[in-house]
Amino acid sequence: MAKRRVAEQQAEPWIDPAVIAQLPVVAEAALALAAGLLTGHLVGRLAERAIEPLSSRAWSFLARRAVFWTCAAAGIAYGMRAFGVDLGVLVGAAGVATVAVGFAAQTSMSNLISGLFLMLERSISVGDVIELGGTTGEIISIDLLSVKLRTFENLMVRIPNEALVKGQIVNLSRFPIRRVDFALRFSAEQPLGPVEAALLSVAEEEPLVLQEPAPQVMLRGFSEGTVDVQLSCWVTREAYIAVRTRMTLLVLEALQRHGLQLAAPRRELVTMSREPAPGLPTGS
Amino acid sequence: MSAGPHWWGRFHVPLHGAARWQIGPLQLIVRRQPWAWSFATRSAGPWDADHLEVASPLDPQTPDPPGSAISRFSFGETLDPLELEPRLPDRTVVASPAAQMGVMPGEDCRAFVSVPLWVCLRVGTDRKPAMELPIKRPPDTWLGPSPMQGQLCYGSRAPLQLEVDRLPHHPHRAIIPLRLRNDGIGTFRLERIRMPVPQLPLLLAADGRLWTPPVAVNIERSGAVAVELSASPPPEAGPCAALSPAREEGRGLGRVMHSLGAMFGR
């Protein structure tokens, strides 16, 4: 009897036959997932390479991620179907989950969509120097949720895409040349001919100031016994800081050399006497 | 060719010695140590300064002029000779006439443009280039239809002239002859023109003046502009010797078509 029981025990397989029956299904699902991931990786790379010459780095990166996750999702869906999971139910559940996640991640979704708009608009790209809300820096990356800036103090600033879409971005490096202005104030009695000649001679002597568009001296207006004058010069965007600094010193030197003085705002105070007019009663 | 003295060529600077050049507005002091060449440069004064001083021996203890830029280049052993090579500007130059000029249809215009030179310092028998600098940096200028579109060029302090003798003659400037023909329908107003300087070689005439081959510009009936560059010296210069090759050698030679905007900034 005992011998018979031992023989039966020996005849029993060490793996459950039900599990063995599921092995092809598991293999099929694993294969589908691997194929999805691999296809996504390869096609994503191809899409990135194809789009990069035609568009910006941000768009090609986005295309690569989109292709990867689409292929991966297809692989996962195929694998789940092999297990007999009803995809309709899953899609329904995903819809409910999306609504829930959407409510929970409103800010992230807003940034994500803003990021897409930013990329569509192409108002900024990696390497541009921008100014936004008092922060100035070079764009080092444009991601799905945020833009990273490197400021001139070498600090990294992360700006959510939503803030970029809502705010006013000043792109300082979009065009190859830009204007640099020097605002000056002179006394209203000061003849402006010598002022104009002195300022233009400084601009003409500075080789980094462009000959064309030509430097200009503009009259901005009068206020409090003074006249506001502006010297405007055009420079390459790379030379902007150097020219602004050097020209400020050169303008001051030129004014001193020509005996021209900058004016401070001036106000005249007239004191009125309160003495009564002769013949009028003084009151009690 | 001309007797000189020329500021360019090959020079001997003794070990532990120093020499000084004054090429118009540029002052150059060269010092030679056993393991390093040192160059002190200072470009000051007006662009048309004429002072010329070539390889004057200098007491090595003499301090560098204030405001000089110092560049040092180390070697296993510093070798003679030191060579100064004149070069044309490294960017296109925009020239303008002193007053607006019109070229009638079917007419030609001969004009001359004066451009500043660069100096390239080479050392040793294998002529290793150590550094290159402008004798007087010309101002930048923008050539294009708007501040958003165009190209950065050098401007010119000396206006374009119709007679070569009216151009200032300086040993640190070269003359570019321009031939402009208007085959268009109306009168062509010449306000400015882009000279393709990097594509031109530098030539030395018998009288010591520096020239480039002529630039022939033809405004065609269609509005396109044909620019023709050749390697032969201009007839005004007489026989010439090649002094320095074009920076973009071989490029742009022959007939090349351009738009009016690219050539005249319209």
Interface residues (C-beta under 8 A of the other chain):
Chain A: F175 P176 I177 R178 E204 E206 P207 L208 V209 L210 Q211 E212 P213 W234 V235 T236 A239
Chain B: V94 R137 P138 P139 D140 T141 W142 L143 P147 M148 G150 L152 G155 R192 G265
